[in-house]
């Protein structure tokens, strides 16, 4: 259980007032996390927009969604297609050169790329990848982790690829 208040208050709010069974309450885990202000503001925005009763419910749902997403990529040997989308600072030291070299070094995974100039300093790229899930995931995470990449996301879709003749 992730608590956004004191740990003992969980028993009061969910046990007595929330009418959660003591058996269920005792089966839950209490975890304390530290979140920076910017992330907490975003989390509170999501909580308000979706109508969650408390932070714990929201964090549980977000954790479940993250676990489902991570579980879909666990079969590293399965074929997949993916889109890796990222925004980066084109003036970041050597970043465009590093990205170009990275894509050339993994040309067997990359099918196509779209490059968009968002403003004077920011570019977005969308690249379609194809290959084994493990290799595609590793490559996409490497690209997103490059210094100068501001935001990135990979969407993996499992597929059954027919061998090329």
N, C-alpha and C positions, 0 to 999 in steps of 0.2 A: 504494500500500500504506500502510495506517495502522499505525504501529508503536507498541507500548506499551512498548518497551524502546529501547536505543540502536540507531541505524540499522544499524550494522555487525553487531549481534547477529542481525538478520533473516537475513542470509546464513548464519550458523551454524545457527540454529534451523530455518529452512525449507530452506536449501540442503543442508547436510551431513546434519543429523539428520533433517529432514523429507523428505528425498529429493525436493525440488522441483527440477526441471530448471533449470540456469543460464539457459537461454533464457527460460523463463517468469519466473524471478526477476528477470531484467534488464528484462522488459517491464512489470513492476509499478512503480507510482509510490510514492514515500515521501512522506508528508505528516505534519507535526507539528501537533497541535491542542492547545488549552488548554481544559480543562473544569473548571468549578467543582466543589467537593467534593460538593455536593448531587446534581448531575447524575452525577458519577462513582459515587456510592453507588447511584443508581438503575441505572446501566449495569452495575455489578458484580452487582446483584441479578438482573438479566435474564440476565447471563452464567451465573450459578450455576443459575438456574431452568431454562434451556434447555440447559445442559451444553456451552457453547462451550469450546473448548480454550484460547482466548486472547481478549483484547480486540479484536485486529485482525479476527478472524472475525466477531465480534458487530457491530462497527462497519460492516464491509462489508455484512452482511445488512441492518442498519438503514438504511444509505445506499441500498441497492437498493430497499427497501420505500418509502422516502421519494421516490426518483426515480420509481418506478412510480406512486405516488399523485400526484405533481406532473405527470407526463406525462398522466394521465387528465384533467387540467383545461386542457390546452394549447389545445384547440379552443374559443376564446372565443365563437364564433358558434353553437355547437351548443346545442340546448335541453337543459335539465336540471331536475331537482328536487333539493332539498337539505334537509338538516336542520342547523341551526346550534344547537349546545348550548353554553351558557356559564353559569358560576357567577360571581356578582358580589356585592360588598358594597353592600347597598341604602342604606347610610348614606354612601357615597362622595359627595363633593361634586357635586351636580347630576347624578349619573350616571343615575338613573331618568328625569329630565326629558330629558337628552340622548338616551338610548336611545329614548324615546317619540317625540321629534322625528325621529330618524333613521329609525325605522320608518314614520312618517307621510310623510316625504319620499320613501320608496321603497315606498309602498303597493302598487304594481303587482307587486312581487316577493314580497310576504309573503302567504301563504295562511292561516296559523293559528299561534297561539302558545299555549304552556302555561307557566304561571308557578307555581313551587313554592317555598314557604318552607322552607328546609332547617334553619335555626336562627334565633336572634334577629338575627344580622347577615348571613346569607347567603341568597341566592335563586338559583334555577336557572331558566333559561328554555330552552325548546325551541321553535324556530320552523321551520316548513316554508316553504321558498321555492320559487319556480318562475320560470324565465326563461332568458335566454341565459347560458351558463356564465361568461363574462367578467364580466357584470354581477352575477350571483349571488355569484361568488367574491369580487369586489371589495367588495361590500356586507357579506358575512359576515366578511371579514378586517377591515373597518372596525369592525364591532361588537365583535369579539374584541379589537381593539387599544385600545378605549376604556380610559382610566384608571379603575381600579376593577374591571375585569373580571379575575378571578383566573385562570380556566382557560376555554378554549374550544376547540371543534373544529367543523369543518364536514365533512359527508359529502355529496359530490356524486355524483349518479347520472345518467348521460346518458339521455336519453329522446327519443322522437319525439313531439312534441306536435301534435295535430290543431288546425287553426285553429278558433276559436270562431265559431259562426254568428251 
